[in-house]
């Protein structure tokens, strides 16, 4: 094909027939879509910021060890404070009450020392006596008499007190009489009789309608305690603050304590032969 056969080029702005072609207007750019409205986070209060800072906790191993040590230290301090408060229960007592309690403790110590000295004297007599058999017999008889007083099989007399409880309201029960007995024993009572009933180591109390039962025997008020012992120890023991007398008076009972140079305890108990126990000597 020759170059003459090539169609001539069209001038710009004309079509094939030579007519004028209007220029194509430029396409305007599409504007970008405006960003969607993003809600701003609400402003936090100081409490919320503090909570966010504390939780979840971010602790290290060193902080855990320190916290554990502080817990152990606090627990030890709490136990120490509690023990100190228990040991200082008498700090609020009056001076005369403390003196009375101290005298009672001194009296108990003196009784124990006297008993120790008596036993040592008996031992020395046995060691130095020319007739040890006779001396042993005398001590055996004396010991039998003492045990008879404790067992209630023989009568006894000596200095002591008489305690009378009048209960017009009927509020005094067996547990309060038992507390009274225990307080007297702790103060050095050696022989006790209540309304004709001899008190021994195995005595028990029970409520019996309008009265109290002691070892199965019913007694009614007024309840009278005959107690042999050192009156200077027995009476203060009953009158200590919060003691027997104050407790009974709260129940509207009338309590009278009378010292005497001679108290007779003559109610007896039958000697009971044990069924199974035998002497090992």
C-alpha positions in Angstrom: 0.0 0.0 0.0 1.3 3.4 -0.9 1.4 6.4 1.2 -1.2 8.1 -1.0 -3.8 5.7 0.2 -3.4 6.9 3.8 -6.4 9.1 4.8 -5.4 12.6 5.6 -5.3 13.7 9.3 -8.4 15.6 10.6 -7.8 18.9 12.1 -8.5 19.1 15.8 -12.1 20.1 16.4 -13.5 18.6 13.2 -15.2 15.4 12.4 -14.7 13.2 9.3 -17.0 15.5 7.2 -15.1 18.5 8.3 -17.8 19.9 10.5 -16.7 21.6 13.7 -17.0 19.5 16.9 -17.6 21.4 20.2 -14.9 20.8 22.8 -15.7 18.3 25.6 -16.0 20.1 28.9 -13.7 18.8 31.7 -15.4 16.5 34.3 -15.5 18.4 37.6 -13.9 16.4 40.6 -16.3 14.6 42.9 -16.1 16.2 46.3 -15.2 13.7 49.1 -18.0 12.8 51.5 -17.9 14.7 54.7 -16.7 12.6 57.7 -19.4 11.1 59.9 -20.0 12.8 63.2 -18.0 10.9 65.8 -19.4 11.4 69.4 -16.7 12.7 71.7 -16.2 10.6 74.9 -17.9 12.1 78.0 -15.7 13.8 80.4 -14.9 11.5 83.4 -15.3 12.6 87.0 -12.5 12.5 89.5 -13.9 9.4 91.2 -14.1 7.6 87.8 -10.6 8.5 87.0 -9.5 7.2 90.4 -11.4 4.0 90.0 -9.9 3.5 86.5 -6.4 4.0 87.9 -6.9 1.5 90.7 -8.8 -1.3 88.9 -7.6 -3.5 87.5 -4.7 -3.5 89.9 -1.3 -3.4 88.5 1.0 -4.7 91.2 4.5 -6.1 91.1 6.0 -8.9 93.1 7.7 -6.5 95.4 4.5 -4.8 96.2 2.8 -8.1 97.0 5.6 -9.0 99.4 5.3 -5.6 101.1 1.5 -6.0 101.4 1.9 -9.5 103.0 4.5 -8.2 105.5 2.2 -5.3 106.5 -0.7 -7.7 107.0 1.3 -10.0 109.2 2.6 -7.0 111.2 -1.0 -5.7 111.6 -2.2 -9.1 112.8 0.5 -9.3 115.4 -0.3 -5.8 116.7 -4.0 -6.7 117.0 -3.2 -9.9 119.0 -0.8 -7.9 121.2 -3.4 -5.2 121.9 -6.1 -7.8 122.7 -3.8 -9.7 125.1 -2.9 -6.4 126.8 -6.6 -5.5 127.2 -7.3 -8.9 128.7 -4.5 -8.6 131.2 -5.6 -5.1 132.3 -9.1 -6.0 133.3 -8.5 -4.7 136.8 -7.3 -1.3 135.7 -10.8 0.2 136.2 -11.2 -1.2 139.7 -11.1 1.1 142.7 -8.1 1.2 145.0 -9.9 -0.4 147.9 -11.1 -3.2 145.6 -7.6 -3.9 144.4 -6.4 -3.9 148.0 -9.1 -6.4 148.9 -8.2 -8.7 146.0 -4.5 -8.5 146.9 -5.3 -9.4 150.5 -7.2 -12.4 149.3 -4.3 -13.6 147.1 -1.9 -13.1 150.0 -4.2 -15.2 152.2 -4.3 -18.0 149.7 -0.5 -17.9 149.4 -0.2 -18.0 153.2 -2.4 -21.1 153.4 -0.4 -22.9 150.8 2.8 -22.0 152.7 1.4 -23.2 156.0 0.4 -26.5 154.4 3.8 -27.0 152.9 5.4 -26.2 156.3 3.1 -28.7 158.0 4.0 -31.5 155.6 7.7 -30.7 156.0 7.3 -30.9 159.8 5.6 -34.3 159.5 8.4 -35.6 157.4 11.0 -34.4 159.9 9.2 -36.0 162.7 9.1 -39.3 160.9 12.8 -39.1 160.1 13.9 -38.1 163.7 11.4 -40.1 165.8 12.9 -43.0 167.8 9.6 -44.8 167.4 8.8 -44.3 163.8 5.9 -46.8 163.8 4.1 -45.0 166.6 4.6 -41.6 165.0 3.4 -43.0 161.7 0.3 -44.3 163.5 -0.4 -40.9 165.0 -0.1 -39.2 161.7 -2.3 -41.8 160.1 -5.1 -41.1 162.7 -4.8 -37.4 162.2 -4.9 -37.8 158.4 -7.9 -40.0 158.7 -9.7 -37.3 160.8 -8.8 -34.6 158.2 -10.1 -36.8 155.4 -13.2 -37.5 157.3 -13.9 -33.8 157.5 -13.4 -33.4 153.8 -15.6 -36.5 153.1 -18.3 -35.3 155.5 -18.2 -38.5 157.6 -17.3 -36.6 160.8 -18.6 -33.4 162.3 -16.4 -30.3 162.4 -16.2 -27.0 164.2 -14.1 -23.9 164.1 -14.1 -20.2 163.1 -15.9 -19.1 160.0 -19.0 -17.3 158.7 -22.7 -17.9 158.3 -24.1 -16.8 154.9 -27.9 -16.4 154.7 -29.7 -15.8 151.4 -33.3 -14.7 151.5 -35.0 -14.9 148.1 -38.6 -13.5 148.3 -38.9 -13.3 144.5 -37.8 -16.8 143.9 -35.1 -15.7 141.4 -32.1 -17.5 142.9 -31.4 -20.8 141.1 -29.0 -23.7 141.5 -26.3 -22.2 139.4 -26.0 -19.1 141.6 -25.7 -21.3 144.7 -23.1 -23.3 143.0 -21.1 -20.1 142.2 -21.4 -19.1 145.8 -20.0 -22.5 146.9 -17.1 -22.3 144.4 -16.2 -18.8 145.6 -16.1 -20.0 149.2 -13.9 -23.0 148.3 -11.5 -20.7 146.5 -11.3 -18.5 149.5 -10.2 -21.4 151.8 -13.5 -22.9 153.1 -12.7 -26.3 154.8 -16.2 -27.5 155.7 -19.6 -26.3 154.4 -23.1 -27.2 155.2 -26.2 -25.8 153.4 -29.6 -26.2 155.1 -28.6 -29.4 156.7 -26.9 -30.9 153.7 -23.1 -31.6 154.0 -21.2 -30.4 151.0 -18.5 -32.8 149.7 -16.4 -33.0 146.6 -19.1 -34.9 144.7 -22.0 -32.7 145.6 -24.2 -31.5 142.8 -27.0 -28.9 142.5 -30.3 -29.0 140.5 -33.4 -26.9 140.2 -36.4 -28.4 142.0 -39.5 -26.3 141.2 -39.6 -23.5 143.8 -36.4 -24.7 145.5 -33.0 -26.2 144.8 -31.9 -29.8 145.0 -28.5 -30.7 146.6 -27.4 -34.3 146.0 -31.1 -35.2 145.4 -32.4 -33.5 148.5 -34.6 -30.5 148.0 -34.0 -27.3 150.1 -35.9 -24.1 150.1 -35.0 -20.5 151.0 -33.8 -18.9 153.1 -30.5 -20.7 152.1 -28.1 -20.8 155.0 -24.4 -21.6 154.5 -22.4 -22.6 157.5 -18.7 -22.3 156.5 -15.6 -23.1 158.5 -12.5 -21.3 157.5 -10.7 -18.0 157.9 -13.4 -15.3 158.1 -10.9 -12.6 157.1 -10.6 -14.4 153.7 -14.1 -15.7 153.3 -16.1 -12.5 153.8 -14.1 -10.3 151.4 -14.2 -13.0 148.7 -18.0 -12.7 148.7 -18.0 -8.9 148.6 -15.6 -8.3 145.7 -17.0 -6.1 142.9 -19.1 -8.2 140.6 -18.9 -11.1 143.1 -21.5 -13.3 144.8 -23.2 -10.6 146.9 -23.6 -8.1 144.1 -24.9 -10.8 141.7 -27.5 -12.1 144.2 -28.6 -8.6 145.1 -29.3 -7.9 141.4 -31.8 -10.7 141.7 -33.4 -8.8 144.5 -32.2 -11.3 147.1 -31.1 -10.3 150.6 -27.7 -11.5 151.6 -26.2 -11.3 155.1 -22.8 -12.5 156.2 -22.0 -13.0 159.9 -18.6 -13.8 161.3 -18.3 -16.2 164.2 -15.6 -17.7 166.3 -17.3 -21.1 166.4 -19.2 -22.6 163.5 -20.6 -26.1 163.9 -20.9 -28.3 160.8 -22.6 -31.4 162.1 -24.5 -32.8 159.0 -22.9 -36.1 158.1 -22.6 -38.2 155.0 -22.5 -42.0 155.0 -19.1 -43.4 154.1 -19.4 -45.0 150.6 -17.4 -48.0 149.8 -16.0 -47.8 146.3 -17.1 -50.6 144.0 -14.0 -50.9 141.9 -11.2 -48.7 143.3 -8.8 -50.4 145.6 -5.7 -49.2 147.4 -2.5 -49.8 145.5 -0.3 -49.9 148.6 
